[in-house]
Amino acid sequence: MIKKILKILFYLIVLVILILLGLYIIPPGQESIEYDYAEIEKDANVSSKVGWYTAETGKNYQVTWAAKRGLQLNYFDENRDELKNLRVLPIRENEFDTNGDPETTEIRFTSSHNDSLVIMDVKTSKTELNAAKNDSLFYHQEEIEYFNGEVSLAGLLLKPVKDIKSTAIVIIHGSGVSDRDSFWYMYQADYLARKGYTVLLPDKRGCGKSQGEWHTASFDDFADDIVAALKHLESTQADEFSKVGVMGISQGGWISHLVNEKYPGLDFILDVVGASTTPNEQLRFEVKNEIQGSGAPGFLANPLSLVFAKRARGKRKIWWDKNGEFDPIPLIANSDTPVLKVFTDEDENVPVESSINRINALLQENRDLPVEIKLFEGSGHALMDKDTRWIRTDYLEYVSTWISKN
């Protein structure tokens, strides 16, 4: 009994020390962010390689503009082991490098009547894959530039091959550094584009070829960036789509509802694995899960989460001061735009239970709100299928079907 009491006292003393250290004695250092901006691709020789290529095996490969210099080579599959996502840097007119060694050529393009893509095996210098260009496949690609005031923004626009009016979707990134090279986003954009939607996958401000800073930006700034994208589509592609919506993923879910307030013409909102709480509440939940996952006693998790959450906010104080208390519920309550809220039951980043409870409470007050909740069981924040270890297909199918009905 005495040992048990002493053990509890020890934990309490440690807890008090950690709280004092975390809150008052050792202030967190401010995070330093260095921005490495790129420019829109202007080399016609590089841009001419963009397109679809069909191999002798029947597999189809995408070559597209990278968020930084050069190109990106993608192969889309439902199984993680079969995916391909390579940065392709030009070293000579039709020769490209993928491994950082300019002395070796892994990618070659031939400029005959029918352009082809040749992938070389670095070790043997033998042809690993030969694929012919097939631009009529799936969708067309454009690298576009648009502006939010003086901030230059960029992105990848995917457009249907068929000359029909489609539905346009602008993707809103989650937290941190994120651009079109993130294959998790690109995979979802590709899926929707293959279904016939017009999809804009931007480079988030401060990332890829988009200017500005993300670590000091407010949700209003991010929302204004997306409004600028919507207005660009409206002015340049209006004849090509009949409806337009946004797909906010993770942190982008919060921003999607601000976009809806700022852009009256929005037809739908996809809020995917985004919290319905404030960012401050979401952070405490995430930190608490990390503490419990590290093996700390349960009674320490709550007080320690307050300390570590405060320190996390302190490292990027400007951002948290601007965004920490943002509440999406009033925006949802005052809108008649259809919303699909996607959650997963094993999400360790988002307080799913309290988020769903807040939405349900809102729907109890106003049963006419066009808000649908969809919970996918057996996945975490990244919506992964445990068998394929990649984005679950039933989620993508559900989203595509929901868009077509709204």
JOPEDA-V736829 format. One record per pair of residues at least 12 apart in sequence whose ideal C-beta (glycine too) atoms are under 10 Angstrom apart, sorted by the first residue. I is the first residue (numbers start at 1). J is the second residue. D is the distance in whole Angstrom. If there is no record, write none. Layout:
BEGIN
i;j;d
I;J;D
I;J;D
END
This chain:
BEGIN
i;j;d
7;297;10
8;297;9
8;299;9
11;296;9
11;297;6
11;299;8
11;300;6
12;299;9
12;300;9
12;303;10
14;300;8
14;304;10
15;296;10
15;297;10
15;299;9
15;300;6
15;303;6
15;304;7
15;307;9
16;303;9
18;300;9
18;303;9
18;304;7
18;307;6
18;308;9
19;303;7
19;304;8
19;306;8
19;307;5
19;310;10
20;307;9
21;307;8
21;311;10
22;304;8
22;306;9
22;307;4
22;308;7
22;309;10
22;310;7
22;311;6
22;314;9
23;306;8
23;307;6
23;310;6
23;311;8
23;314;10
26;311;9
27;311;9
27;314;7
27;315;10
28;308;10
28;310;8
28;311;5
28;312;8
28;313;8
28;314;4
28;315;5
28;316;9
28;317;9
29;311;10
29;314;8
29;315;7
30;314;8
30;315;6
30;316;8
30;317;7
30;318;9
31;215;7
31;312;10
31;314;9
31;315;5
31;316;5
31;317;9
31;318;10
31;319;9
32;215;9
32;315;10
33;177;9
33;206;8
33;213;7
33;214;8
33;215;5
33;216;8
33;316;9
35;177;10
35;205;10
35;206;6
35;207;9
35;211;8
35;212;9
35;213;7
35;214;9
35;215;9
36;68;8
36;206;10
36;207;9
36;208;10
37;68;9
37;152;9
37;154;10
37;203;10
37;206;8
37;207;9
37;208;8
37;209;7
37;210;8
37;211;6
37;212;9
38;66;8
38;67;7
38;68;5
38;69;6
38;70;10
38;154;8
38;179;9
38;203;9
38;207;10
38;208;6
38;209;5
38;210;9
39;68;10
39;69;9
39;145;10
39;152;9
39;154;9
39;209;6
40;65;8
40;143;6
40;144;8
40;145;5
40;152;9
40;154;6
40;209;6
41;65;5
41;66;8
41;69;8
41;70;8
41;71;8
41;143;6
41;154;10
41;209;8
43;69;10
43;70;9
43;90;7
45;90;8
45;92;10
45;93;6
45;94;8
45;109;9
45;111;9
46;63;10
46;65;8
46;66;10
46;69;9
46;70;7
46;71;6
46;88;9
46;89;10
46;90;6
46;93;10
46;96;9
47;65;7
47;71;9
47;141;10
47;143;8
48;94;10
48;109;9
48;111;9
48;115;8
48;133;10
49;63;5
49;64;9
49;65;10
49;70;10
49;71;6
49;73;10
49;88;8
49;90;9
49;94;8
49;96;8
49;107;9
49;109;5
49;111;10
49;115;8
49;117;8
49;133;9
50;62;9
50;63;6
50;64;6
50;65;6
50;71;7
50;72;10
50;133;10
50;135;9
50;140;9
50;141;6
50;142;9
50;143;8
50;156;10
51;63;6
51;64;9
51;115;8
51;117;9
51;133;5
51;134;8
51;135;5
51;136;10
51;137;8
51;140;9
51;141;7
52;64;10
52;117;10
52;131;9
52;132;10
52;133;7
52;134;5
52;135;6
52;136;8
52;137;4
52;138;6
52;139;9
52;140;9
52;141;9
52;161;10
53;73;9
53;75;10
53;109;9
53;115;8
53;116;7
53;117;4
53;118;10
53;119;10
53;129;9
53;130;9
53;131;4
53;132;6
53;133;6
53;134;6
53;135;9
53;137;9
54;116;10
54;117;10
54;131;6
54;132;6
54;133;8
54;134;4
54;137;7
55;75;9
55;116;10
55;117;8
55;119;9
55;129;6
55;130;7
55;131;4
55;132;8
55;134;10
56;129;8
56;130;6
56;131;8
56;132;9
57;129;8
57;130;10
57;131;9
59;75;7
59;76;10
59;77;9
59;82;9
59;84;9
59;129;8
59;131;8
60;74;10
60;75;8
60;76;8
60;131;8
60;134;7
60;137;6
60;138;8
61;73;6
61;74;7
61;75;5
61;76;9
61;84;7
61;86;10
61;117;7
61;119;8
61;129;8
61;131;6
61;134;10
61;137;10
62;74;4
62;75;7
62;76;7
62;84;9
62;85;10
62;137;9
62;138;8
62;139;10
62;141;8
62;158;10
62;186;9
62;190;7
63;86;10
63;88;7
63;96;10
63;107;9
63;109;9
63;117;7
63;131;9
63;133;9
63;141;9
64;88;10
64;141;6
64;143;8
64;156;6
64;158;9
64;180;8
64;181;10
64;186;8
64;190;10
64;201;10
65;141;8
65;142;9
65;143;5
65;154;9
65;155;10
65;156;7
65;180;8
65;181;10
65;208;10
65;209;9
66;86;10
66;87;6
66;88;7
66;89;8
66;143;10
66;156;10
66;179;9
66;180;8
66;181;6
66;208;8
66;209;9
67;87;9
67;143;10
67;154;8
67;155;9
67;156;8
67;178;9
67;179;4
67;180;5
67;181;4
67;182;8
67;186;10
67;201;10
67;202;10
67;203;5
67;204;10
67;207;7
67;208;3
67;209;6
67;210;9
68;87;8
68;89;9
68;179;8
68;181;7
68;203;10
68;207;10
68;208;7
68;209;8
69;87;9
69;88;10
69;89;6
69;90;8
69;209;10
70;87;6
70;88;5
70;89;4
70;90;6
70;91;10
70;96;7
70;97;9
70;98;10
71;86;9
71;87;8
71;88;4
71;89;8
71;90;8
71;96;7
71;98;10
71;107;8
71;109;10
72;85;7
72;86;7
72;87;6
72;88;7
72;156;9
72;180;8
72;181;6
72;183;9
72;186;8
73;85;8
73;86;4
73;87;8
73;88;5
73;96;9
73;98;8
73;106;10
73;107;7
73;117;8
73;119;8
74;86;8
74;181;10
74;183;7
74;186;7
74;187;8
74;190;7
75;129;10
76;138;10
76;183;9
76;186;9
76;187;6
76;190;5
76;191;8
76;194;8
76;390;10
77;187;9
77;388;9
77;390;8
78;187;10
78;385;8
78;387;10
78;388;5
78;390;6
78;391;8
78;392;9
78;393;6
78;396;10
79;385;9
79;387;9
79;388;5
79;389;8
79;390;6
80;384;9
80;385;9
80;388;6
80;389;4
80;390;4
80;391;9
81;388;9
81;389;8
81;390;9
82;388;9
82;390;9
83;183;7
83;187;8
83;389;10
83;390;7
84;119;9
84;129;10
84;183;9
85;181;8
85;182;9
85;183;4
85;184;10
85;186;8
85;187;9
86;98;5
86;99;9
86;106;8
86;107;8
86;119;9
87;99;10
87;100;9
87;181;8
88;106;8
88;107;5
88;109;10
88;117;10
88;119;10
89;102;8
89;107;9
90;102;10
90;107;9
91;103;9
91;104;9
91;105;7
91;106;10
91;107;9
92;105;8
92;108;9
93;109;9
93;111;9
94;107;9
94;108;6
94;109;5
94;110;7
94;111;6
94;115;9
94;118;9
95;107;7
95;108;6
95;109;8
95;118;10
95;120;10
96;108;7
96;109;8
96;117;10
96;119;10
97;122;10
98;119;9
98;120;10
98;122;8
99;122;6
101;122;8
104;120;8
104;122;6
104;123;10
104;125;8
105;118;9
105;120;6
105;122;9
105;125;9
106;118;9
106;119;7
106;120;5
106;121;8
106;122;6
106;125;10
106;128;9
107;119;6
107;120;7
107;129;10
108;120;7
108;127;9
108;130;10
109;133;9
110;130;9
110;132;10
110;133;10
112;132;10
114;132;5
114;133;6
114;134;9
115;131;10
115;132;8
115;133;4
115;134;10
115;135;9
116;130;6
116;131;6
116;132;5
116;133;7
117;129;8
117;130;8
117;131;5
117;132;8
117;133;7
118;130;5
118;131;8
119;131;8
135;161;8
136;161;6
136;162;10
137;161;7
137;194;9
138;158;9
138;160;9
138;161;7
138;190;8
138;193;7
138;194;5
138;195;10
138;196;10
139;157;10
139;158;5
139;159;6
139;160;6
139;161;6
139;162;10
139;166;10
139;189;10
139;190;8
139;192;10
139;193;4
139;194;7
139;195;10
139;196;8
139;197;9
139;198;8
139;199;8
140;157;9
140;158;7
140;159;5
140;160;8
140;161;6
140;193;9
140;198;10
141;156;6
141;157;7
141;158;6
141;159;8
141;193;9
142;155;9
142;156;8
142;157;4
142;158;8
142;159;7
142;200;9
142;236;10
142;237;9
143;155;8
143;156;6
143;157;8
143;180;9
143;209;8
144;156;8
144;157;5
144;200;8
144;202;9
144;229;9
144;232;7
144;233;9
144;236;8
144;237;10
145;209;8
145;210;9
145;232;9
146;200;9
146;202;9
146;210;10
146;225;9
146;228;5
146;229;6
146;230;10
146;231;8
146;232;4
146;233;9
146;235;9
146;236;9
147;211;9
147;225;10
147;228;6
147;231;10
147;232;8
148;205;8
148;210;9
148;211;9
148;212;8
148;221;8
148;222;10
148;223;10
148;224;5
148;225;5
148;226;9
148;227;8
148;228;4
148;229;9
148;231;9
148;232;10
149;212;10
149;221;10
149;224;8
149;225;10
149;228;8
150;211;9
150;212;9
151;205;6
151;206;9
151;210;8
151;211;5
151;212;4
151;213;9
151;217;10
151;221;9
151;224;9
151;225;7
151;228;8
152;205;10
152;209;8
152;210;7
152;211;5
152;212;8
153;202;6
153;203;7
153;204;9
153;205;7
153;208;10
153;209;8
153;210;5
153;211;7
153;212;8
153;225;6
153;226;9
153;228;6
153;229;7
153;232;9
154;179;9
154;180;9
154;202;7
154;203;5
154;207;10
154;208;6
154;209;4
154;210;5
154;211;9
155;170;9
155;171;9
155;179;9
155;180;7
155;189;10
155;199;10
155;200;5
155;201;6
155;202;4
155;203;6
155;204;9
155;208;8
155;209;8
155;210;8
155;225;10
155;229;7
155;232;9
156;171;10
156;179;9
156;180;5
156;181;10
156;186;8
156;189;8
156;193;10
156;199;8
156;200;7
156;201;5
156;202;8
156;203;8
156;208;9
156;209;10
157;170;10
157;189;10
157;193;10
157;198;7
157;199;8
157;200;5
157;201;8
157;202;9
157;229;9
157;232;9
157;233;8
157;236;9
157;237;8
158;186;10
158;189;6
158;190;7
158;192;8
158;193;4
158;194;9
158;197;8
158;198;7
158;199;4
158;200;8
158;201;7
159;193;8
159;197;9
159;198;5
159;199;8
159;200;10
159;237;8
159;240;7
159;241;9
160;193;8
160;194;9
160;195;9
160;196;5
160;197;8
160;198;7
160;199;10
160;240;8
160;241;9
161;193;10
161;196;9
162;196;7
163;240;8
164;196;8
164;240;9
164;241;10
164;242;10
165;198;9
165;239;8
165;240;7
165;241;6
165;242;5
165;243;9
166;193;9
166;195;9
166;196;6
166;197;6
166;198;5
166;199;9
166;237;10
166;240;7
166;241;5
166;242;7
166;243;8
166;244;10
167;192;9
167;195;9
167;196;8
167;197;5
167;198;7
167;199;10
167;241;6
167;242;7
167;243;4
167;244;7
167;245;7
167;267;8
167;268;9
167;403;6
167;404;8
167;406;9
168;197;7
168;198;4
168;199;8
168;200;7
168;229;10
168;230;8
168;233;6
168;234;9
168;237;7
168;238;9
168;240;8
168;241;4
168;242;9
168;243;7
168;244;4
168;245;8
168;246;10
168;267;9
169;188;10
169;189;8
169;192;6
169;193;9
169;197;5
169;198;7
169;199;5
169;200;7
169;201;9
169;241;9
169;243;9
169;244;8
169;245;6
169;246;7
169;247;5
169;268;9
169;270;8
169;399;10
169;403;7
170;198;9
170;199;8
170;200;5
170;201;9
170;202;7
170;225;10
170;226;6
170;227;9
170;229;5
170;230;6
170;232;10
170;233;7
170;244;7
170;245;8
170;246;5
170;247;7
170;248;9
170;256;10
170;259;8
170;263;10
170;266;10
171;185;6
171;186;10
171;188;7
171;189;6
171;192;9
171;199;7
171;200;7
171;201;5
171;202;7
171;204;10
171;226;9
171;229;9
171;246;8
171;247;5
171;248;8
171;249;7
171;252;7
171;270;9
171;272;10
172;185;10
172;202;8
172;204;9
172;222;7
172;223;9
172;225;9
172;226;6
172;229;9
172;246;6
172;247;7
172;248;4
172;249;7
172;250;9
172;251;8
172;252;3
172;253;8
172;254;9
172;255;5
172;256;6
172;258;10
172;259;7
172;269;10
172;270;9
172;271;9
172;272;9
172;274;9
173;185;7
173;201;9
173;202;7
173;203;9
173;204;4
173;205;9
173;207;8
173;214;9
173;222;8
173;225;10
173;226;10
173;248;9
173;249;7
173;250;8
173;251;8
173;252;6
173;255;9
174;204;9
174;248;9
174;249;5
174;250;3
174;251;4
174;252;5
174;253;8
174;254;10
174;255;9
174;272;9
174;273;8
174;274;8
174;349;10
174;381;9
175;204;10
175;214;9
175;215;10
175;250;6
175;251;4
175;252;9
175;279;9
175;319;9
175;349;10
176;204;9
176;207;9
176;214;8
176;215;9
176;250;10
176;251;9
177;204;8
177;206;8
177;207;5
177;208;9
177;214;7
177;215;9
178;202;9
178;203;8
178;204;5
178;206;10
178;207;6
178;208;9
178;214;8
178;249;9
178;250;9
178;251;9
178;252;9
179;201;9
179;202;8
179;203;4
179;204;6
179;206;9
179;207;4
179;208;3
179;209;8
179;210;7
180;200;10
180;201;5
180;202;7
180;203;6
180;204;9
180;207;9
180;208;6
180;209;9
180;210;10
181;201;10
181;203;9
181;207;9
181;208;7
182;201;9
182;203;10
182;204;9
182;207;9
182;208;9
183;390;10
183;391;10
184;249;9
184;382;7
184;383;9
184;384;10
184;390;9
184;391;7
185;201;6
185;202;10
185;204;10
185;247;10
185;249;7
185;252;10
186;201;6
187;390;8
187;391;6
187;396;9
188;201;9
188;247;8
188;249;8
188;272;9
188;383;9
188;391;7
188;395;9
188;396;7
188;399;8
189;201;4
189;247;9
191;391;8
191;393;9
191;395;10
191;396;5
191;397;9
191;399;9
191;400;7
192;247;8
192;270;10
192;396;8
192;399;8
192;400;6
192;403;8
194;400;9
195;396;9
195;397;9
195;399;10
195;400;5
195;401;9
195;403;8
195;404;8
196;400;9
196;404;9
197;241;8
197;243;10
197;245;9
197;247;10
197;400;8
197;403;7
197;404;9
198;233;8
198;237;7
198;240;6
198;241;5
198;243;10
198;244;8
199;247;9
200;226;9
200;229;6
200;230;9
200;232;8
200;233;7
200;237;9
200;244;10
200;246;10
200;247;10
201;247;10
202;225;7
202;226;8
202;228;9
202;229;6
204;217;9
204;222;8
204;225;8
204;252;9
205;217;6
205;221;7
205;222;7
205;224;10
205;225;5
210;225;8
212;225;8
213;318;10
213;319;10
214;319;8
215;315;10
215;316;6
215;318;8
215;319;6
216;316;8
216;317;10
216;318;5
216;319;6
216;322;8
217;318;9
217;319;7
217;322;8
217;323;9
218;255;10
218;258;10
218;318;9
218;319;8
218;321;9
218;322;4
218;323;6
218;326;9
219;251;9
219;252;10
219;254;6
219;255;5
219;257;9
219;258;6
219;259;10
219;279;9
219;319;10
219;322;7
219;323;5
219;326;6
219;328;10
220;255;9
220;258;7
220;261;10
220;262;8
220;322;8
220;323;9
220;326;9
221;255;9
221;258;10
221;322;9
221;323;10
222;248;10
222;251;8
222;252;8
222;254;9
222;255;5
222;256;10
222;258;8
222;259;9
222;323;9
223;246;10
223;248;10
223;254;9
223;255;5
223;256;8
223;257;9
223;258;4
223;259;5
223;260;9
223;261;8
223;262;6
223;263;9
224;255;10
224;258;9
224;259;9
224;262;7
224;263;10
225;255;9
225;259;9
226;246;6
226;248;9
226;252;9
226;255;7
226;256;8
226;258;9
226;259;5
226;262;9
226;263;8
226;266;10
227;246;10
227;258;9
227;259;6
227;261;10
227;262;5
227;263;5
227;266;10
228;263;10
229;246;9
229;259;9
229;263;10
230;244;6
230;245;10
230;246;8
230;259;8
230;262;9
230;263;5
230;265;7
230;266;8
231;263;8
231;265;9
234;263;9
234;265;7
241;267;10
242;267;9
243;265;9
243;266;9
243;267;4
243;268;7
243;403;8
243;404;10
243;406;8
244;263;9
244;265;7
244;266;7
244;267;6
244;268;8
245;259;10
245;260;9
245;266;6
245;267;5
245;268;4
245;269;6
245;270;7
245;337;8
245;338;8
245;339;10
245;340;10
245;403;7
245;406;8
246;259;5
246;260;8
246;263;9
246;266;7
246;267;10
246;268;8
246;269;6
246;270;7
246;271;9
246;337;10
247;268;9
247;269;8
247;270;4
247;271;9
247;272;7
247;340;9
247;342;10
247;399;8
247;403;9
248;260;10
248;269;7
248;270;7
248;271;5
248;272;7
248;273;10
248;274;6
248;328;10
249;270;8
249;271;9
249;272;5
249;273;7
249;274;7
249;342;9
249;383;9
250;271;10
250;272;7
250;273;5
250;274;6
250;275;9
250;282;10
250;347;10
250;349;7
250;350;8
250;381;7
250;382;9
251;273;10
251;274;7
251;275;9
251;279;8
251;282;9
251;323;9
251;349;10
252;270;9
252;271;8
252;272;8
252;273;9
252;274;7
253;269;9
253;270;9
253;271;4
253;272;6
253;273;7
253;274;2
253;275;7
253;276;8
253;328;7
253;339;10
253;341;8
253;342;9
253;350;9
253;355;10
254;271;8
254;274;6
254;275;7
254;276;9
254;277;10
254;278;9
254;279;7
254;282;9
254;323;8
254;326;6
254;327;9
254;328;5
254;331;9
255;271;10
255;274;9
255;323;10
255;326;9
255;328;9
256;268;10
256;269;5
256;270;7
256;271;5
256;272;9
256;274;7
256;328;9
256;331;9
256;332;10
256;337;10
256;339;8
257;269;7
257;271;7
257;274;9
257;276;10
257;326;9
257;327;10
257;328;5
257;329;9
257;330;9
257;331;4
257;332;6
257;334;10
257;335;7
257;337;9
257;339;8
258;326;8
258;328;8
258;331;7
259;331;10
259;337;10
260;331;7
260;332;9
260;334;10
260;335;6
260;336;10
260;337;5
260;339;8
261;330;10
261;331;6
261;334;8
261;335;7
261;337;10
263;337;10
264;337;9
265;337;10
266;335;9
266;337;5
266;338;10
267;337;7
267;338;8
267;403;9
267;406;7
268;337;7
268;338;5
268;339;7
268;340;7
268;370;9
268;402;8
268;403;7
268;405;9
268;406;5
269;331;10
269;332;9
269;335;8
269;337;6
269;338;7
269;339;5
269;340;7
269;341;9
269;370;10
269;371;9
269;406;9
270;338;10
270;339;8
270;340;5
270;341;9
270;342;7
270;399;6
270;402;8
270;403;7
270;406;10
271;328;8
271;332;9
271;339;6
271;340;7
271;341;5
271;342;7
271;343;9
271;355;10
271;359;10
271;371;9
271;373;10
272;340;8
272;341;8
272;342;4
272;343;9
272;344;10
272;374;10
272;383;8
272;395;8
272;399;8
273;341;9
273;342;6
273;343;7
273;344;6
273;347;6
273;349;8
273;350;6
273;352;9
273;355;10
273;376;9
273;379;9
273;380;9
273;381;5
273;382;8
273;383;7
273;395;10
274;328;8
274;341;8
274;342;8
274;343;9
274;350;7
274;355;8
275;328;8
275;343;9
275;347;9
275;349;8
275;350;5
275;351;6
275;352;8
275;354;8
275;355;5
275;358;9
276;327;9
276;328;6
276;329;6
276;332;8
276;341;7
276;343;9
276;350;9
276;351;8
276;352;9
276;354;8
276;355;4
276;356;7
276;357;8
276;358;5
276;359;5
276;360;10
276;361;10
276;362;9
276;373;10
277;326;10
277;327;8
277;328;9
277;329;9
277;350;8
277;351;6
277;354;6
277;355;6
277;357;10
277;358;7
278;323;9
278;324;7
278;325;5
278;326;6
278;327;5
278;328;9
278;329;9
279;313;9
279;319;9
279;320;7
279;322;10
279;323;6
279;324;5
279;325;8
279;326;6
279;327;9
280;309;8
280;310;10
280;313;8
280;320;8
280;323;9
280;324;4
280;325;6
280;326;9
281;309;10
281;324;9
281;325;9
281;327;9
281;351;7
281;354;7
281;355;9
281;358;10
282;309;10
282;324;10
282;349;7
282;350;6
282;351;6
282;354;9
282;355;8
283;305;9
283;308;9
283;309;5
283;310;9
283;312;6
283;313;7
283;320;8
283;324;8
283;349;9
284;302;9
284;305;5
284;306;7
284;308;9
284;309;5
284;310;9
284;312;10
284;351;9
285;305;8
285;309;9
285;347;10
285;348;9
285;349;8
285;350;7
285;351;4
285;352;9
285;353;10
285;354;8
285;355;10
286;305;9
286;308;10
286;309;8
286;312;9
286;347;10
286;348;7
286;349;5
286;350;8
286;351;8
286;381;9
287;301;9
287;304;8
287;305;5
287;306;9
287;307;9
287;308;5
287;309;5
287;310;9
287;311;9
287;312;7
288;301;5
288;302;7
288;303;10
288;304;8
288;305;4
288;306;9
288;308;9
288;309;8
288;348;10
288;351;9
289;301;9
289;305;9
289;347;9
289;348;5
289;349;8
289;351;9
290;304;10
290;305;8
290;308;8
290;348;8
290;349;10
291;303;10
291;304;5
291;305;6
291;307;10
291;308;7
292;304;10
292;305;9
292;348;10
293;348;8
309;324;10
327;358;9
328;341;10
328;355;10
328;358;9
328;359;10
329;355;10
329;358;6
329;359;8
329;361;9
329;362;6
330;362;9
332;358;9
332;359;8
332;362;6
332;363;10
332;366;10
332;369;7
332;371;6
333;362;6
333;363;10
333;365;8
333;366;7
333;369;7
333;371;10
334;366;10
334;369;10
335;369;8
335;370;9
335;371;9
336;368;8
336;369;8
336;370;6
337;369;10
337;370;7
337;371;10
337;406;9
338;369;9
338;370;4
338;371;8
338;372;8
338;402;9
338;403;10
338;405;9
338;406;4
339;359;9
339;369;8
339;370;7
339;371;5
339;372;7
339;373;9
339;406;9
340;370;10
340;371;8
340;372;5
340;373;8
340;374;6
340;398;8
340;399;7
340;402;5
340;403;8
340;406;8
341;355;8
341;356;8
341;359;6
341;371;6
341;372;7
341;373;5
341;374;7
341;375;9
342;372;9
342;373;8
342;374;5
342;375;8
342;376;7
342;383;8
342;395;7
342;398;8
342;399;7
342;402;9
343;355;7
343;356;6
343;359;9
343;373;7
343;374;7
343;375;5
343;376;7
343;377;10
343;379;10
343;381;10
343;383;10
344;374;10
344;375;7
344;376;5
344;377;8
344;378;8
344;379;4
344;380;6
344;381;7
344;382;9
344;383;6
344;384;9
344;392;9
344;395;9
345;375;6
345;376;7
345;377;5
345;378;7
345;379;8
345;380;9
346;376;9
346;377;8
346;378;7
346;379;6
346;380;5
346;381;8
346;384;10
346;386;10
347;375;10
347;376;10
347;379;8
347;380;6
347;381;5
347;382;9
347;383;9
348;380;6
348;381;7
349;380;8
349;381;4
349;382;9
350;380;10
350;381;7
352;375;8
352;381;10
355;373;9
356;373;6
356;375;7
359;371;6
359;372;10
359;373;6
360;373;8
370;406;8
372;402;7
372;406;9
374;395;8
374;398;6
374;399;9
374;402;8
376;392;7
376;394;7
376;395;6
376;398;8
378;392;9
379;391;9
379;392;6
379;394;10
379;395;8
383;395;5
383;396;9
END
